[in-house]
Amino acid sequence: MKRYMQKISLAAISLILICYVQVQAQSPNPPIFLAPPPTPDIGEPGKRSAAGSRGCGQDVNKPVSSQKQLIALLPIYPKSEQVFAITIAERPDFWFYIPYSSSFTYGEFVLEDESQNQTIYKTSLTEAPGIVNLRLPFSAAPLQIGKQYHWYFNIYSKKNNQIVADVEGYVKRAPLYSSLKTQLEKATPSQQVTLYGANGIWYEALSVASQLRHTQPQNTSWTALLQSVGLKDITNEPKVECCKLEIQ
């Protein structure tokens, strides 16, 4: 009799645990970005916001003001002030908040490889302020796995061609391992954001979160992801359709 009761107890506990796991799996936990260790071979740390000094000494979890600032939507490391993130794409999207009007300004995006060879792109801007994604064109050479690139985004005045604002940072392309690839293939878009964030893959996490923001306005992935890297102030800024990169 005692052994029979033990079996019942174990079965009940197992059922409770199974139900608990299922509830946990269904709970929409907000994505938290886990940044990879800062890279030791960066010279200048970068510049996430056009205002203040490089990096401004801000913690990755502290907000920045978005008022009239050009901002790169990227994590920033609190000690080294590095503006750096990982991608798995050959031609990732680069995300920025641009407060300047196309009536007075234009943009220039520069991508520099480890040998300091530069590709310079020019782009028009949008009339209204907002968040934009700059996608490397198919004509651009793909980023190489394991290679690190330095990028610059400059806003110029149309009147005198002087720089109005600028930001800069680094991107490195990492391999997509088969285990993570399998998980991503089976995951929903919301789960993909979580998987990318948990593996320190910023660019794809943000791109998928942006798609969810458009298709599922109630989804919190976009807000949670930006908040996790200290960009709370721009979570509600609209995404505007802009801008096409053209090689100069």
TIMI-318231 format. One record per residue (C-alpha): residue number from 1; x, y, z. Coordinates in steps of 0.05 Angstrom, whole numbers, plus 5000, padded with zeros to 4 digits. Each point is the difference from the previous one (the first is absolute). Last residue first. Example, Ala and Ser with C-alpha at 12.3 -4.5 7.8 and 13.67 -1.06 7.14 Angstrom:
# residues 2
<seq: 2&u: 5273&v: 4979&w: 5143>
<seq: 1&u: 4973&v: 4931&w: 5013>
END
This chain:
# residues 248
<seq: 248&u: 5591&v: 6140&w: 3920>
<seq: 247&u: 4965&v: 4933&w: 5011>
<seq: 246&u: 4926&v: 5008&w: 5010>
<seq: 245&u: 4964&v: 4983&w: 5065>
<seq: 244&u: 4924&v: 5005&w: 4998>
<seq: 243&u: 4965&v: 5033&w: 5059>
<seq: 242&u: 4943&v: 5005&w: 5023>
<seq: 241&u: 4932&v: 4976&w: 5020>
<seq: 240&u: 4988&v: 5029&w: 5068>
<seq: 239&u: 4996&v: 4962&w: 5065>
<seq: 238&u: 4964&v: 5040&w: 5053>
<seq: 237&u: 5032&v: 5019&w: 5067>
<seq: 236&u: 4967&v: 4963&w: 5057>
<seq: 235&u: 5062&v: 4962&w: 5023>
<seq: 234&u: 5043&v: 5062&w: 4994>
<seq: 233&u: 5007&v: 5020&w: 5073>
<seq: 232&u: 5011&v: 4929&w: 5025>
<seq: 231&u: 5066&v: 4992&w: 4965>
<seq: 230&u: 5041&v: 4972&w: 5059>
<seq: 229&u: 5020&v: 4933&w: 4970>
<seq: 228&u: 4944&v: 4958&w: 5031>
<seq: 227&u: 4950&v: 5056&w: 4986>
<seq: 226&u: 5012&v: 4991&w: 4925>
<seq: 225&u: 4984&v: 4926&w: 5004>
<seq: 224&u: 4940&v: 5008&w: 5045>
<seq: 223&u: 4968&v: 5052&w: 4956>
<seq: 222&u: 5010&v: 4960&w: 4936>
<seq: 221&u: 4978&v: 4934&w: 5030>
<seq: 220&u: 4936&v: 5028&w: 5031>
<seq: 219&u: 4949&v: 4971&w: 4951>
<seq: 218&u: 4934&v: 5038&w: 5000>
<seq: 217&u: 5016&v: 5032&w: 4933>
<seq: 216&u: 5005&v: 4931&w: 4967>
<seq: 215&u: 5018&v: 5009&w: 4927>
<seq: 214&u: 5040&v: 5065&w: 5005>
<seq: 213&u: 5032&v: 4990&w: 5068>
<seq: 212&u: 5012&v: 4928&w: 4982>
<seq: 211&u: 5040&v: 5021&w: 4939>
<seq: 210&u: 5041&v: 5047&w: 5044>
<seq: 209&u: 5013&v: 4944&w: 5050>
<seq: 208&u: 5026&v: 4956&w: 4942>
<seq: 207&u: 5049&v: 5055&w: 4980>
<seq: 206&u: 5021&v: 5014&w: 5072>
<seq: 205&u: 5016&v: 4927&w: 5015>
<seq: 204&u: 5036&v: 4993&w: 4933>
<seq: 203&u: 5047&v: 5058&w: 5015>
<seq: 202&u: 5013&v: 4982&w: 5073>
<seq: 201&u: 5024&v: 4928&w: 4999>
<seq: 200&u: 5022&v: 4993&w: 5073>
<seq: 199&u: 4975&v: 4928&w: 5006>
<seq: 198&u: 4944&v: 5016&w: 5049>
<seq: 197&u: 4978&v: 5057&w: 4954>
<seq: 196&u: 4998&v: 4957&w: 4938>
<seq: 195&u: 4960&v: 4947&w: 5037>
<seq: 194&u: 4951&v: 5051&w: 5030>
<seq: 193&u: 4989&v: 5033&w: 4933>
<seq: 192&u: 4989&v: 4932&w: 4969>
<seq: 191&u: 4948&v: 4984&w: 5053>
<seq: 190&u: 4960&v: 5060&w: 4977>
<seq: 189&u: 5007&v: 4980&w: 4928>
<seq: 188&u: 4976&v: 4930&w: 5016>
<seq: 187&u: 5054&v: 4947&w: 5009>
<seq: 186&u: 5011&v: 4935&w: 4962>
<seq: 185&u: 5051&v: 5028&w: 4950>
<seq: 184&u: 5033&v: 5040&w: 5055>
<seq: 183&u: 5012&v: 4938&w: 5043>
<seq: 182&u: 5031&v: 4963&w: 4942>
<seq: 181&u: 5045&v: 5059&w: 4983>
<seq: 180&u: 5021&v: 5004&w: 5073>
<seq: 179&u: 5024&v: 4928&w: 5000>
<seq: 178&u: 5031&v: 5007&w: 4931>
<seq: 177&u: 5045&v: 5058&w: 5019>
<seq: 176&u: 4989&v: 5067&w: 4965>
<seq: 175&u: 5070&v: 5028&w: 4990>
<seq: 174&u: 5017&v: 5070&w: 5025>
<seq: 173&u: 5004&v: 5064&w: 4960>
<seq: 172&u: 5030&v: 5057&w: 5039>
<seq: 171&u: 4974&v: 5071&w: 5003>
<seq: 170&u: 5033&v: 5062&w: 5027>
<seq: 169&u: 4979&v: 5071&w: 5017>
<seq: 168&u: 4990&v: 5071&w: 4976>
<seq: 167&u: 4954&v: 5060&w: 5008>
<seq: 166&u: 5000&v: 5067&w: 4965>
<seq: 165&u: 4963&v: 5066&w: 5001>
<seq: 164&u: 4997&v: 5064&w: 4959>
<seq: 163&u: 5061&v: 4986&w: 4957>
<seq: 162&u: 5013&v: 5056&w: 4951>
<seq: 161&u: 4977&v: 4997&w: 4928>
<seq: 160&u: 4986&v: 5075&w: 5000>
<seq: 159&u: 4925&v: 5006&w: 4987>
<seq: 158&u: 4983&v: 4927&w: 4993>
<seq: 157&u: 5022&v: 4990&w: 5072>
<seq: 156&u: 5030&v: 4932&w: 5011>
<seq: 155&u: 4980&v: 4941&w: 5045>
<seq: 154&u: 5054&v: 4948&w: 5011>
<seq: 153&u: 4995&v: 4926&w: 5013>
<seq: 152&u: 5066&v: 4963&w: 5012>
<seq: 151&u: 5015&v: 4926&w: 5000>
<seq: 150&u: 5059&v: 4959&w: 5024>
<seq: 149&u: 5000&v: 4927&w: 4979>
<seq: 148&u: 5021&v: 4936&w: 5036>
<seq: 147&u: 5012&v: 4935&w: 4964>
<seq: 146&u: 4983&v: 4931&w: 5028>
<seq: 145&u: 4951&v: 4985&w: 4943>
<seq: 144&u: 5010&v: 5048&w: 4942>
<seq: 143&u: 4952&v: 5056&w: 4987>
<seq: 142&u: 4972&v: 4995&w: 4930>
<seq: 141&u: 5028&v: 5047&w: 4945>
<seq: 140&u: 4948&v: 5052&w: 4982>
<seq: 139&u: 4960&v: 4991&w: 4936>
<seq: 138&u: 4944&v: 4969&w: 5040>
<seq: 137&u: 4992&v: 5067&w: 5036>
<seq: 136&u: 5017&v: 5008&w: 5073>
<seq: 135&u: 4937&v: 5016&w: 5037>
<seq: 134&u: 4991&v: 5065&w: 5037>
<seq: 133&u: 4943&v: 4996&w: 5049>
<seq: 132&u: 4962&v: 5062&w: 5021>
<seq: 131&u: 4970&v: 5026&w: 5065>
<seq: 130&u: 4964&v: 5067&w: 4997>
<seq: 129&u: 5001&v: 5073&w: 4985>
<seq: 128&u: 4957&v: 5024&w: 4941>
<seq: 127&u: 5026&v: 5021&w: 4931>
<seq: 126&u: 5041&v: 4937&w: 4990>
<seq: 125&u: 5073&v: 4994&w: 4983>
<seq: 124&u: 5038&v: 4991&w: 4935>
<seq: 123&u: 5058&v: 4952&w: 4999>
<seq: 122&u: 5074&v: 4999&w: 4981>
<seq: 121&u: 5043&v: 4938&w: 5008>
<seq: 120&u: 5075&v: 4997&w: 5011>
<seq: 119&u: 5038&v: 4934&w: 4998>
<seq: 118&u: 5065&v: 5004&w: 5039>
<seq: 117&u: 5062&v: 4956&w: 5002>
<seq: 116&u: 5028&v: 5006&w: 5070>
<seq: 115&u: 5032&v: 4930&w: 4996>
<seq: 114&u: 4951&v: 4977&w: 5053>
<seq: 113&u: 4941&v: 5023&w: 4957>
<seq: 112&u: 4969&v: 5070&w: 4998>
<seq: 111&u: 4927&v: 5014&w: 4987>
<seq: 110&u: 4980&v: 5073&w: 4989>
<seq: 109&u: 4928&v: 5027&w: 5000>
<seq: 108&u: 4987&v: 5070&w: 4976>
<seq: 107&u: 4935&v: 5037&w: 5012>
<seq: 106&u: 4965&v: 5062&w: 4974>
<seq: 105&u: 4976&v: 5064&w: 5032>
<seq: 104&u: 4956&v: 5062&w: 4992>
<seq: 103&u: 4935&v: 4978&w: 4968>
<seq: 102&u: 5015&v: 4928&w: 5019>
<seq: 101&u: 4981&v: 5018&w: 5071>
<seq: 100&u: 5041&v: 4981&w: 5061>
<seq: 99&u: 4979&v: 4960&w: 5061>
<seq: 98&u: 5030&v: 4934&w: 4977>
<seq: 97&u: 4995&v: 4939&w: 5045>
<seq: 96&u: 5045&v: 4947&w: 4971>
<seq: 95&u: 5000&v: 4926&w: 4982>
<seq: 94&u: 5051&v: 4964&w: 4957>
<seq: 93&u: 4970&v: 4941&w: 4962>
<seq: 92&u: 5047&v: 4942&w: 4987>
<seq: 91&u: 5034&v: 4979&w: 4935>
<seq: 90&u: 5033&v: 4932&w: 5008>
<seq: 89&u: 4958&v: 4986&w: 5061>
<seq: 88&u: 5021&v: 4968&w: 5066>
<seq: 87&u: 5007&v: 5066&w: 5037>
<seq: 86&u: 5036&v: 5020&w: 5064>
<seq: 85&u: 5003&v: 5067&w: 5035>
<seq: 84&u: 5048&v: 5056&w: 5019>
<seq: 83&u: 4998&v: 5071&w: 5026>
<seq: 82&u: 5057&v: 4994&w: 5050>
<seq: 81&u: 4997&v: 5045&w: 5061>
<seq: 80&u: 5056&v: 4957&w: 5032>
<seq: 79&u: 4967&v: 5000&w: 5068>
<seq: 78&u: 4925&v: 5006&w: 4985>
<seq: 77&u: 4996&v: 4962&w: 4934>
<seq: 76&u: 4952&v: 5031&w: 4951>
<seq: 75&u: 4943&v: 4961&w: 4967>
<seq: 74&u: 4976&v: 5023&w: 4931>
<seq: 73&u: 4945&v: 5042&w: 4970>
<seq: 72&u: 5045&v: 5055&w: 4974>
<seq: 71&u: 4975&v: 5067&w: 5022>
<seq: 70&u: 4998&v: 5068&w: 4965>
<seq: 69&u: 4977&v: 5049&w: 5053>
<seq: 68&u: 4945&v: 5052&w: 4999>
<seq: 67&u: 4968&v: 4974&w: 5063>
<seq: 66&u: 5017&v: 4926&w: 5007>
<seq: 65&u: 5026&v: 5005&w: 5071>
<seq: 64&u: 5040&v: 4940&w: 5021>
<seq: 63&u: 4977&v: 4945&w: 5048>
<seq: 62&u: 5045&v: 4961&w: 5046>
<seq: 61&u: 5005&v: 4924&w: 4993>
<seq: 60&u: 5062&v: 4998&w: 4956>
<seq: 59&u: 5032&v: 5050&w: 5047>
<seq: 58&u: 5017&v: 5068&w: 4972>
<seq: 57&u: 5070&v: 5028&w: 4998>
<seq: 56&u: 4979&v: 5049&w: 4946>
<seq: 55&u: 5013&v: 4946&w: 4947>
<seq: 54&u: 5047&v: 5046&w: 4964>
<seq: 53&u: 4988&v: 5069&w: 5029>
<seq: 52&u: 4935&v: 5039&w: 5001>
<seq: 51&u: 4943&v: 4998&w: 4951>
<seq: 50&u: 5003&v: 4959&w: 4935>
<seq: 49&u: 4982&v: 4937&w: 5038>
<seq: 48&u: 5030&v: 4931&w: 4994>
<seq: 47&u: 5073&v: 5021&w: 4991>
<seq: 46&u: 5056&v: 4950&w: 4991>
<seq: 45&u: 5053&v: 4969&w: 5045>
<seq: 44&u: 5060&v: 5025&w: 4961>
<seq: 43&u: 5049&v: 4943&w: 4992>
<seq: 42&u: 4963&v: 4934&w: 5003>
<seq: 41&u: 5041&v: 4936&w: 5007>
<seq: 40&u: 4976&v: 4978&w: 5069>
<seq: 39&u: 4928&v: 4984&w: 4980>
<seq: 38&u: 4949&v: 5010&w: 5055>
<seq: 37&u: 4971&v: 4934&w: 5026>
<seq: 36&u: 4934&v: 4982&w: 4966>
<seq: 35&u: 4939&v: 5041&w: 5019>
<seq: 34&u: 4941&v: 4964&w: 5030>
<seq: 33&u: 4938&v: 5035&w: 4972>
<seq: 32&u: 4938&v: 4988&w: 5041>
<seq: 31&u: 4937&v: 4979&w: 4963>
<seq: 30&u: 4935&v: 5009&w: 5038>
<seq: 29&u: 4970&v: 4935&w: 5026>
<seq: 28&u: 4935&v: 4985&w: 4964>
<seq: 27&u: 4977&v: 4942&w: 5044>
<seq: 26&u: 4984&v: 4938&w: 4958>
<seq: 25&u: 5064&v: 4964&w: 5019>
<seq: 24&u: 4989&v: 5016&w: 5073>
<seq: 23&u: 4929&v: 4972&w: 4997>
<seq: 22&u: 5025&v: 4937&w: 4967>
<seq: 21&u: 5056&v: 4992&w: 5051>
<seq: 20&u: 4950&v: 5007&w: 5057>
<seq: 19&u: 4952&v: 4950&w: 4969>
<seq: 18&u: 5056&v: 4949&w: 4993>
<seq: 17&u: 5024&v: 5014&w: 5071>
<seq: 16&u: 4930&v: 4990&w: 5028>
<seq: 15&u: 4991&v: 4935&w: 4961>
<seq: 14&u: 5067&v: 4974&w: 5025>
<seq: 13&u: 4981&v: 5017&w: 5072>
<seq: 12&u: 4934&v: 4963&w: 4992>
<seq: 11&u: 5035&v: 4939&w: 4970>
<seq: 10&u: 5051&v: 5000&w: 5057>
<seq: 9&u: 4944&v: 5003&w: 5051>
<seq: 8&u: 4961&v: 4944&w: 4967>
<seq: 7&u: 5063&v: 4956&w: 4997>
<seq: 6&u: 5014&v: 5014&w: 5074>
<seq: 5&u: 4928&v: 4981&w: 5017>
<seq: 4&u: 5010&v: 4933&w: 4966>
<seq: 3&u: 5066&v: 4988&w: 5037>
<seq: 2&u: 4964&v: 5013&w: 5066>
<seq: 1&u: 4944&v: 4952&w: 4982>
END
